[in-house]
Amino acid sequence: MADQQTLPGVTPPRQGKKHADRAAKQRAYREQNDLQVVALQLPRALNERFNAWLKAKGREKEKSALVAKAIETQILRKR
């Protein structure tokens, strides 16, 4: 079976998983990108308004980037 031919439209199965589970994959992603997990506690009303704003702008997946930018430009800015 060394000469196994491939069929069009059929992908061969993966040889082996790179990570043991999803947690290991997430941990590797954070290490590779030098990320730190931070838990924020926001009032429910504020969180709902923020999520509604993100959805209206079509930017639901950019939440972390937007919070990081706000911290950088508003809180840690040089005065």
Backbone torsions as a table, in degrees:
resi	resn	phi	psi	omega
1	MET	NA	18.4	178.5
2	ALA	-70.3	-25.2	-178.5
3	ASP	-96.6	39.5	-176.5
4	GLN	-65.2	122.6	179.9
5	GLN	-89.9	151.4	178.8
6	THR	-100.2	145.3	177.1
7	LEU	-93.4	143.0	178.1
8	PRO	-63.3	133.8	178.3
9	GLY	84.5	-4.3	179.7
10	VAL	-112.1	123.9	179.5
11	THR	-95.7	139.0	179.4
12	PRO	-70.9	152.9	179.3
13	PRO	-65.8	153.5	179.4
14	ARG	-65.2	143.0	-178.6
15	GLN	-69.6	-44.7	-179.5
16	GLY	-162.8	150.5	179.2
17	LYS	-79.2	142.7	179.5
18	LYS	-79.1	-31.7	-177.6
19	HIS	-122.8	147.9	-177.7
20	ALA	-66.2	-40.6	-179.7
21	ASP	-154.8	-177.8	-176.9
22	ARG	-65.8	-33.3	179.2
23	ALA	-65.0	-40.2	178.1
24	ALA	-66.2	-37.9	178.2
25	LYS	-65.0	-43.7	178.5
26	GLN	-64.6	-41.4	178.7
27	ARG	-62.1	-42.8	178.8
28	ALA	-64.7	-39.4	178.2
29	TYR	-61.7	-45.6	-179.9
30	ARG	-64.3	-40.1	178.8
31	GLU	-66.3	-42.0	-178.6
32	GLN	-64.5	-36.9	-177.1
33	ASN	-100.1	8.3	178.3
34	ASP	52.4	54.1	-178.8
35	LEU	-106.6	149.2	177.1
36	GLN	-121.9	131.3	178.8
37	VAL	-80.7	132.1	179.2
38	VAL	-131.6	128.8	177.2
39	ALA	-94.9	129.2	178.1
40	LEU	-110.5	140.7	173.8
41	GLN	-111.1	114.1	-179.5
42	LEU	-116.8	149.7	171.8
43	PRO	-59.5	142.6	-175.8
44	ARG	-54.6	-43.7	-178.0
45	ALA	-62.8	-42.2	178.8
46	LEU	-64.8	-42.9	179.2
47	ASN	-62.9	-42.4	179.1
48	GLU	-64.4	-41.6	177.6
49	ARG	-64.3	-41.9	179.4
50	PHE	-63.5	-45.5	178.8
51	ASN	-63.9	-38.1	177.4
52	ALA	-65.2	-40.8	178.1
53	TRP	-63.7	-44.4	178.1
54	LEU	-60.2	-43.4	-179.1
55	LYS	-65.3	-41.0	179.8
56	ALA	-63.9	-34.5	179.6
57	LYS	-85.7	-8.0	-177.9
58	GLY	71.2	33.1	-174.8
59	ARG	-123.9	35.7	-176.3
60	GLU	-58.0	-34.4	-175.9
61	LYS	-84.3	-0.4	-177.3
62	GLU	-104.3	17.4	-175.1
63	LYS	-57.5	-49.9	-178.5
64	SER	-62.4	-41.9	-179.9
65	ALA	-64.1	-40.3	179.5
66	LEU	-67.6	-40.8	178.3
67	VAL	-66.1	-41.4	178.5
68	ALA	-61.8	-42.2	179.6
69	LYS	-66.0	-39.5	178.5
70	ALA	-64.0	-41.1	177.9
71	ILE	-63.2	-45.8	-177.5
72	GLU	-64.8	-45.1	-172.7
73	THR	-89.7	-23.6	-176.8
74	GLN	-106.7	-42.8	-174.7
75	ILE	-89.9	-44.8	-174.7
76	LEU	-97.9	11.4	-178.4
77	ARG	-67.9	151.5	177.6
78	LYS	-77.1	137.4	-178.2
79	ARG	-114.5	NA	NA
